[in-house]
Amino acid sequence: MPFAPGGTTDILARAMAPELSKAFGQSFVVENRAGAGGNIGADAVAKSAPDGHTLLMGTVGTHGINKALYSRLAFDPQKDFAPITLVAGVPNVMVVNTEKAKAAGINNVADFIRAAKASPGKFNMASSGNGTSIHMAGELFKTMSGTFMTHFPYGGSGPALLALVGGDMDVMFDNLPSSMQLIKSGKLRPLAVTSSQRSAALPDVPTVEEAGGPALKGFEASSWFGLLAPAGTPPETVSRIQQEVAKSLNTPAIKEKLLAQGAIPGGNTPQQFSAFIDAEHKKWAQVVKTSGAKVD
């Protein structure tokens, strides 16, 4: 688990671990190894023995964005891993601290853009780390809306959300599942979802494209999470794990749990997941180039 506890990656890893434990009759331990936008944990798995005993809950950041964003990576996201299956796809949600937004008169995306343009650099944008989809969704928003917020990367959504709820941060483009309870409790206000369509979990919340006007037409920055093993893991091992994960994702209990949090269950084949990762590299390389974002 290449991020701190409390975020969507962690939620999904901890949902899958007991399912795999039941399927294989042995313990699956979730180890949080955060840092560098997920790169530290991903590198640890890339260099692990390819025996099926060490897996990575990879993300659009570790396996779609970081190769283009970071000038140096200690691993190759495509060559050093054996893709197993997509676990879930989720929209991100643009959330603000409810009390701070109320005080500033921010009720929607248009209000936020006006306030941000009136005070460039005043707003602090939290993320789960450099290169994560949360970070890049914010960068894409800044580029398309013509606004500027100061970016503060944290070691995962958990600590970033604590800072947002505590009032140290002003806005975050978080993965929907990790923000859902804070939205329901009223501590965070959702302004928009970053997917091309509204989320069934928050049907009354518009998309960024709907809420942002002509400048944000075509805005889309969703996230995904999937299991990967070190390259060289036997194909029969990869196939067995994929089958068990797909079976678990199709059970009513897991499916309903994920859908209620705004996540769409996956379960595709290793070959399909590999092709999906290749396509994501091409897509996000263009987004990184357009945004001008870079991490040394």
ABEGO torsion letter per residue (X at the ends): XABBBGBAAAAAAAAAAAAAAAAAGBBBBBBBBBEGGGAAAAAAAAABBBAGABBBBBBAAAAAAAAAABABBABBAAAABBBABBABBBBBBBBBBAAAAAAAGBABAAAAAAAAAABBGABBBBBAEBGBAAAAAAAAAAAAAGBBBBBBBBAEAAAAAAAAAAGABABBBBBAAAAAAAAAAGABBBABBABABBBAABAABBBAAAAAEAAABGBBBBBBBBBBBBBGBBAAAAAAAAAAAAAAAABAAAAAAAAAAGBBBBGBBAAAAAAAAAAAAAAAAAAAAAAGBBBX
